[in-house]
Amino acid sequence: MNAKVPTRARWLPSQWPADAAGRKNMALLVQLRWIAIAGQIATILLVHYGMGIHLPMVPMLVVPSIAVAMNLGSLMVLRGRTDISHAELFLALLFDVIALTTQLYLSGGATNPFISLYLVQVALGAMLLHRWSAWGIVTVSSFCAAGLAFAYRPLNLSDALEGRLFDLHIVGTWVCFTMIAVLLVLFMTRITHNLQVREAYLARLRQQAAEEEHIVRMGLLASGAAHELGTPLAQLAVVLGDWRHMPEINQHPTLVEEVGEMEAAVKRCKAILSGILMSAGEARGEAPEVTSVQNFIEYIARDWRTANPGMPLRCDFGPHDYPRIIADPVIRQAVTNLLDNAREAGATYINMMVSRDNQWLHIAVRDNGRGFSADMLSDVGKPYRSSKGKQGSGLGLFLVVNVVRKLGGRVDASNGAEGGAMIQLRLPLATLALEEMTDGE
């Protein structure tokens, strides 16, 4: 039998980019400055020693030396920071403009074809900075370029190059154009990617906020419905209790049996409503229950088997020592939702597997149902997205994903190699386990 390659969809609690866009963009500026330093030193040595154009070597080599110190300081800042402010990016670009101006002043001013490198700083400013800061870079670069037309140190050409300044300018212009084109393509694409990652991060935050608002509305609706249904259920329980003691009922065993079934159904409805209120933090006089992982899972399985007779449900526990945990009703409801989804997906067999490692409690629900389509795997956990084809479906997994995310865990959904689906909850033991027990684990 050829096994299928499982496909997987994953939800992480806060798996956003570890580095902010500002930090990444500053790192790109540092890389660009390293290239500029190497290019300046190579150009100075080539022009001075190879072409015989006498340059003020000491001051022109001091500028890249200062840039090296600037880069080393920037790397130290980046190593200890998770984000870089807008003002710091502005100052970094302003330093590069001043460094370029100094080198141009010492090597011909506006007659130097490399004056076009100001455009690189302007383009970077337009991409990285706010409007006023970008215009600030434009203004400073323009004033510096204008000043270099009047104040600069003329080039000291050798006798062999006298009268060929225009030819040198044409060659230098071509070299400068090529450098600008390469740098813009190389770095602008990376900066654009950083900005796109940031926008995607913000979009995920907005989506998460919308989902959490949706959960709040659903919780308020469920809580209100639970309160409203409590009174008629209590009245129905009283009526059934009265029926049980009526001679007309007691004389008919069939009616006695039916009254007992109705009382059991009412009792189950009241238990479900109590669970809803407890999940909403509204249960009165309820203390958090402390139990073992095995007892917690077996209680969920036993309760589900009672509500779904005839559906095989197997529980397997890995060979681990499990800590005592706080039996959160929200987790119980989440696991129950997974079991219900497996049954509604056409499963005839369900297996619940429990294991743990040093940090996580793993609860996996595997079934032999229809599984997920490729499209559904990318949308599992979104409200009203389901393969069941029924109105209102998809809320179960939506609630599971968001509940687990709130607890600091994650949900993995995949198709089995031989069919069916498997959904795994990863819950942090630091959240569930009692502190005195986790310390000893």
SVG drawing of the C-alpha trace seen along z (x, -y; Angstrom):
<svg xmlns="http://www.w3.org/2000/svg" viewBox="-54 -78 107 80">
<polyline fill="none" stroke="black" stroke-width="0.4" points="0.0,0.0 1.3,-3.4 1.1,-5.7 0.0,-9.2 2.2,-12.1 0.4,-13.8 -0.5,-17.4 -0.5,-19.7 -1.9,-23.0 -0.6,-24.7 -1.7,-27.4 0.9,-29.0 0.0,-31.2 2.2,-34.1 4.5,-33.0 5.2,-36.3 8.6,-37.5 11.1,-37.5 12.8,-40.7 10.8,-43.8 11.1,-45.4 13.1,-48.3 15.7,-46.0 16.0,-44.1 16.2,-47.3 19.0,-48.6 20.8,-45.4 20.5,-46.0 21.9,-49.5 24.9,-48.0 25.4,-45.6 25.2,-48.4 27.7,-50.4 30.1,-47.5 29.9,-47.5 30.3,-51.2 33.4,-51.0 35.0,-48.3 34.1,-50.2 35.6,-53.5 38.9,-52.0 39.3,-50.0 38.4,-53.2 40.8,-55.4 43.7,-53.0 43.0,-52.4 42.7,-56.1 45.7,-57.1 48.1,-54.4 46.7,-52.9 45.6,-56.0 48.1,-58.5 45.5,-60.9 46.8,-62.3 44.2,-62.2 44.5,-63.3 44.9,-59.7 44.8,-60.3 41.5,-62.3 39.9,-60.1 40.8,-56.9 39.6,-58.4 36.0,-58.5 35.7,-54.8 37.4,-54.2 34.7,-56.2 32.1,-54.2 33.7,-51.0 33.3,-52.2 29.7,-53.2 29.0,-49.7 30.5,-48.0 28.5,-50.2 25.3,-49.4 26.0,-45.7 26.3,-45.9 23.0,-47.8 21.3,-45.2 22.6,-42.4 20.9,-43.7 17.7,-45.1 14.5,-43.6 13.5,-46.8 15.0,-49.9 13.2,-53.2 12.4,-55.4 14.7,-58.2 17.7,-55.8 17.1,-54.8 17.0,-58.5 20.3,-59.2 21.9,-56.2 21.0,-57.5 22.0,-61.0 25.5,-59.7 25.8,-58.0 24.9,-61.3 27.5,-63.2 30.1,-60.5 29.5,-60.6 29.6,-64.4 33.0,-64.4 34.5,-61.9 33.1,-63.9 34.4,-67.2 37.9,-65.6 37.7,-64.2 36.4,-66.8 33.0,-67.8 30.2,-68.0 32.7,-67.1 33.0,-63.6 30.5,-61.3 29.9,-59.4 27.8,-62.3 24.8,-60.4 25.2,-58.0 23.0,-60.5 20.1,-58.9 20.7,-55.7 20.3,-57.5 17.2,-59.3 15.6,-56.0 16.4,-54.3 14.9,-57.2 11.7,-57.0 11.4,-53.3 12.3,-53.3 11.3,-56.7 8.2,-58.6 7.2,-61.4 8.9,-64.2 12.1,-62.3 12.3,-61.2 12.0,-64.8 14.6,-65.6 17.1,-63.3 16.1,-64.8 16.7,-68.3 20.1,-67.5 21.3,-65.6 20.2,-68.5 22.0,-71.1 25.1,-69.0 25.1,-68.3 24.6,-72.1 27.4,-73.0 29.8,-70.6 29.4,-72.7 31.0,-75.7 33.2,-74.2 35.4,-71.2 39.0,-70.1 40.0,-69.9 41.5,-66.7 45.2,-66.7 45.5,-65.0 48.8,-63.5 50.3,-64.8 49.0,-61.7 45.4,-62.4 45.4,-66.1 42.8,-66.9 41.0,-63.6 38.8,-64.6 35.6,-64.3 36.5,-60.7 37.1,-59.9 33.8,-61.4 31.9,-59.3 33.6,-56.1 32.9,-57.1 29.3,-57.9 28.8,-54.4 30.4,-52.7 28.2,-54.8 25.0,-54.0 25.8,-50.3 26.5,-50.4 23.3,-52.3 21.2,-49.9 22.7,-46.8 22.3,-48.3 18.8,-49.4 17.6,-46.0 19.6,-44.1 18.5,-46.0 15.1,-47.5 13.8,-44.0 14.9,-42.9 13.6,-46.0 10.2,-45.5 10.2,-42.0 10.7,-43.2 7.9,-45.7 5.6,-43.0 6.4,-40.7 5.5,-43.5 2.2,-44.2 1.4,-40.4 2.2,-40.4 -0.2,-43.3 -2.9,-41.6 -2.6,-38.5 -3.0,-40.6 -6.1,-42.2 -7.5,-38.8 -6.7,-37.5 -8.4,-40.4 -11.5,-39.9 -11.6,-36.2 -11.3,-37.0 -14.1,-39.6 -16.2,-36.9 -15.5,-34.5 -16.6,-37.2 -19.9,-37.7 -20.4,-33.9 -19.6,-33.6 -22.0,-36.3 -24.7,-34.7 -24.0,-31.2 -23.9,-32.6 -27.2,-34.5 -28.8,-31.4 -27.6,-29.3 -29.2,-31.7 -32.4,-31.8 -32.7,-28.1 -31.9,-27.4 -35.4,-28.4 -37.5,-26.3 -35.2,-23.3 -35.6,-23.7 -39.4,-23.9 -39.3,-20.8 -37.3,-18.9 -39.9,-19.8 -42.8,-18.6 -41.0,-15.3 -40.4,-14.8 -44.1,-15.3 -45.0,-12.9 -42.8,-10.2 -44.9,-10.3 -48.3,-10.3 -50.2,-7.0 -51.3,-7.2 -47.7,-7.1 -46.5,-4.5 -49.1,-2.0 -47.5,-1.9 -43.9,-0.7 -43.5,-2.1 -44.4,-5.6 -42.1,-5.3 -39.2,-4.3 -40.0,-7.2 -40.1,-9.7 -36.7,-8.4 -35.3,-8.9 -36.7,-12.5 -35.2,-13.2 -31.8,-11.9 -32.1,-14.1 -33.0,-17.2 -30.1,-16.4 -27.7,-16.2 -29.0,-19.5 -28.4,-21.2 -24.9,-19.7 -24.2,-21.2 -25.5,-24.6 -23.4,-24.4 -20.3,-23.7 -21.1,-26.7 -21.4,-29.0 -18.2,-27.5 -16.3,-28.1 -17.5,-31.7 -16.3,-32.0 -19.9,-32.4 -20.4,-29.1 -21.2,-29.8 -19.5,-28.0 -17.3,-26.0 -13.6,-25.5 -11.1,-24.5 -10.8,-20.7 -7.4,-19.2 -6.9,-15.8 -4.4,-13.7 -4.1,-13.8 -5.3,-10.2 -8.4,-10.8 -9.1,-14.0 -8.9,-12.4 -10.8,-9.3 -13.6,-11.4 -13.9,-13.2 -14.0,-9.9 -16.5,-8.3 -18.8,-11.3 -18.6,-11.3 -19.2,-7.6 -22.4,-8.0 -23.6,-10.7 -22.6,-8.7 -23.3,-5.1 -22.1,-2.7 -19.2,-4.9 -15.9,-3.2 -13.5,-5.5 -10.1,-4.3 -7.7,-6.2 -4.0,-5.5 -1.5,-7.0 2.2,-7.2 4.6,-5.7 5.3,-8.9 4.8,-10.3 2.0,-12.8 1.7,-15.7 -1.5,-16.7 -3.3,-19.4 -6.2,-21.8 -9.1,-20.3 -10.1,-23.4 -13.6,-23.0 -12.6,-25.0 -10.1,-22.3 -12.7,-19.6 -15.0,-21.3 -12.3,-21.7 -11.5,-18.0 -15.2,-17.2 -15.6,-19.4 -12.8,-17.4 -14.6,-14.1 -17.9,-15.5 -16.3,-16.8 -14.7,-13.3 -18.1,-11.7 -19.8,-14.2 -17.1,-13.7 -18.3,-10.1 -15.8,-8.3 -16.6,-4.9 -13.6,-4.7 -11.9,-7.3 -8.5,-7.1 -7.4,-9.6 -3.7,-9.6 -2.0,-11.3 1.7,-11.9 4.0,-14.6 7.5,-15.9 9.4,-18.4 7.2,-21.4 4.1,-20.2 1.1,-17.9 0.0,-16.4 -3.6,-15.3 -4.3,-13.9 -7.6,-12.8 -7.4,-10.5 -10.3,-9.1 -11.0,-7.1 -13.5,-9.6 -13.3,-11.6 -10.3,-13.7 -9.5,-17.2 -9.3,-18.4 -6.3,-20.4 -8.3,-23.6 -9.8,-22.8 -6.4,-22.3 -5.5,-25.9 -8.8,-27.1 -9.3,-24.8 -10.0,-26.8 -11.6,-29.7 -15.2,-30.3 -17.9,-28.8 -15.4,-26.9 -16.2,-23.2 -16.3,-20.2 -19.6,-19.0 -21.8,-21.1 -24.1,-22.3 -25.0,-25.8 -23.1,-27.0 -20.5,-24.2 -16.8,-25.0 -17.3,-26.8 -16.1,-23.8 -12.6,-23.8 -12.6,-27.6 -13.2,-27.6 -10.7,-24.9 -7.9,-26.8 -8.6,-30.0 -8.9,-28.4 -5.6,-26.6 -4.0,-29.7 -5.1,-31.7 -3.5,-29.0 -0.2,-29.4 -0.5,-26.2 -1.0,-25.3 -3.1,-23.1 -1.9,-20.8 -4.3,-19.3 -3.3,-16.7 -4.5,-13.9 -3.4,-10.4 -1.2,-8.4 -4.0,-5.9 -7.0,-8.2 -8.9,-9.9 -7.8,-13.0 -5.8,-13.8 -5.9,-16.9 -3.3,-17.4 -3.4,-19.8 -0.1,-21.0 -0.8,-22.5 2.0,-24.0 2.5,-22.1 3.6,-25.4 0.0,-26.6 -1.9,-23.4 0.2,-21.6 0.4,-22.6 3.5,-24.6 4.8,-22.3 4.5,-19.3 6.1,-20.9 9.1,-22.0 9.8,-18.3 9.3,-17.1"/>
</svg>
